[in-house]
Amino acid sequence: MFIQKVAFVALALTIWMVAESPLFALSLDEAKAKGLVGEKASGYLGAVSAPSGEVQALIADVNQKRRQAYEDIARRNGTNIGAVETLAGEKAIQNTKPGNFVEGPGGWVKK
């Protein structure tokens, strides 16, 4: 009986650790390939359809890091962040792989 309890606790801990592991977190490339997110002309990532919590968290994390990078670039070059965001958006859309989504004037489209 004691061994069964120990085995159960070990199994539960293993499942919890695997579930919490970033190894299973959704990557940006995976999210793009699955059509969950796309590049916007604003230089930021957007949800193509109603996002899950995991997708929302990914978007928030990526966009926060991009915002910080854009602010740093603007400060170093003595320009406003809007110009940096616009240029970054153009580059991101140009570099988007075929089959992934970009936001156009009419909404999301596959490139």
C-alpha positions as CSV (number, residue, x, y, z in Angstrom):
1,M,0.0,0.0,0.0
2,F,2.8,2.4,0.9
3,I,4.6,1.7,-2.3
4,Q,1.4,2.4,-4.3
5,K,1.0,5.8,-2.6
6,V,4.7,6.7,-3.3
7,A,4.2,5.6,-6.9
8,F,1.1,7.7,-7.2
9,V,2.7,10.8,-5.7
10,A,5.7,10.3,-8.0
11,L,3.5,10.0,-11.0
12,A,1.5,13.1,-10.0
13,L,4.6,15.1,-9.5
14,T,6.0,14.0,-12.9
15,I,2.7,15.0,-14.6
16,W,2.7,18.4,-12.9
17,M,6.4,19.1,-13.8
18,V,5.8,18.1,-17.4
19,A,2.7,20.3,-17.6
20,E,4.5,23.3,-16.1
21,S,7.6,22.7,-18.3
22,P,8.3,25.4,-20.9
23,L,9.2,22.5,-23.2
24,F,5.5,22.2,-24.0
25,A,4.9,26.0,-24.3
26,L,3.7,27.2,-27.6
27,S,6.5,28.9,-29.6
28,L,6.1,31.8,-31.9
29,D,6.9,29.8,-35.0
30,E,4.4,27.1,-34.0
31,A,1.7,29.7,-33.4
32,K,2.4,31.3,-36.8
33,A,2.4,27.9,-38.5
34,K,-0.9,26.9,-36.9
35,G,-2.5,30.2,-38.1
36,L,-3.1,31.4,-34.5
37,V,-1.1,34.6,-34.8
38,G,0.1,36.9,-37.5
39,E,2.2,40.0,-38.2
40,K,0.6,43.4,-38.1
41,A,1.8,46.6,-40.0
42,S,2.1,48.2,-36.6
43,G,5.2,46.0,-35.9
44,Y,3.4,43.9,-33.4
45,L,1.9,40.4,-33.3
46,G,-1.9,39.9,-33.4
47,A,-4.4,37.1,-32.8
48,V,-5.8,35.8,-36.1
49,S,-8.9,34.5,-34.3
50,A,-10.2,34.3,-30.8
51,P,-7.1,33.4,-28.8
52,S,-6.7,30.9,-26.0
53,G,-5.0,32.0,-22.8
54,E,-1.7,30.5,-24.0
55,V,-1.9,32.4,-27.3
56,Q,-2.8,35.6,-25.4
57,A,0.2,35.1,-23.2
58,L,2.5,34.5,-26.1
59,I,1.3,37.7,-27.9
60,A,1.6,39.8,-24.7
61,D,5.2,38.5,-24.1
62,V,6.3,39.0,-27.7
63,N,4.8,42.4,-28.0
64,Q,6.2,43.6,-24.7
65,K,9.7,42.5,-25.8
66,R,9.2,44.2,-29.2
67,R,8.0,47.4,-27.6
68,Q,11.1,47.5,-25.4
69,A,13.4,46.9,-28.4
70,Y,11.6,49.6,-30.5
71,E,11.9,52.1,-27.7
72,D,15.6,51.3,-27.4
73,I,16.1,51.7,-31.2
74,A,14.2,55.0,-31.2
75,R,16.2,56.4,-28.3
76,R,19.5,55.4,-29.9
77,N,18.6,56.9,-33.3
78,G,16.9,60.0,-31.9
79,T,13.6,59.2,-33.7
80,N,10.0,58.5,-32.5
81,I,8.8,55.1,-31.7
82,G,6.1,55.3,-34.3
83,A,8.6,55.4,-37.1
84,V,10.4,52.4,-35.7
85,E,7.2,50.4,-35.3
86,T,6.2,51.1,-38.9
87,L,9.5,50.0,-40.3
88,A,9.5,46.9,-38.1
89,G,6.0,46.1,-39.3
90,E,7.0,46.4,-42.9
91,K,10.1,44.2,-42.3
92,A,8.1,41.6,-40.4
93,I,5.5,41.3,-43.1
94,Q,8.1,41.1,-45.8
95,N,9.9,38.3,-43.8
96,T,6.7,36.3,-43.1
97,K,6.8,32.8,-44.5
98,P,4.3,31.8,-47.2
99,G,1.2,30.3,-45.6
100,N,1.5,32.4,-42.4
101,F,-0.9,35.3,-41.7
102,V,-0.3,39.0,-42.1
103,E,-2.8,41.8,-41.4
104,G,-3.8,43.7,-44.5
105,P,-6.3,46.6,-45.0
106,G,-9.2,44.1,-45.1
107,G,-8.1,41.9,-42.2
108,W,-6.0,38.8,-41.9
109,V,-4.7,37.1,-45.1
110,K,-2.4,34.3,-45.8
111,K,0.8,35.3,-47.4
